[in-house]
Amino acid sequence: MENEKCDLIHPNGVKEKKLEVIDGCTIKYHANGKTIWSKGKMMDDKPDGYWEWYRPDGTIKRSGYFDMGVPVGEWVTYDSKGNKHKTTTRDKD
């Protein structure tokens, strides 16, 4: 499915977000199909490395790092204008 936009419906009836993979970066879109919901790299079907999430208006909402699906390091939550609101540190167990 690389570089393919798709609308998938899970068996529970929830619509899966449109996605595409560009240069190894997985990009998922909000329900409108136009604004990015999240982006980051996947490794063995798990988020790995730096990821970002966005609001429907395009402002950044949260960012942080994964180590093979486990949140690690600095995580930042942003206010509705995209300014840093809170920073937390996650240690890998």
HUZILIN-V749323 format. One line per field, one symbol per residue. ss: DSSP state (@ for helix, = for strand, . for the rest). phi: phi as a letter, one per 40 degrees, with the letter a starting at -180 (. if undefined). psi: psi as a letter, one per 20 degrees, with the letter a starting at -180 (. if undefined). A space follows every 10 residues. Layout:
ss=???
phi=???
psi=???
This chain:
ss=........=. ....=...== ==..=====. .....===== ===..===== ====.....= =======..= ========.. ...======= ...
phi=.dgbcabbbc dcgcccccaa bbfgccbbbc dcgbcccaai cbbfgbcagc bbbbcdcgcc baaibbbfgb cagcbbbbcc cgcdbabbbb ccc
psi=jpkppqoqpq hjippqqqqq pplipppqqr hijhqpgqqr qqplkqppbp qqqqrhiiqq gqqaqqnlip prbppppqai jjqpgqpqpp pp.
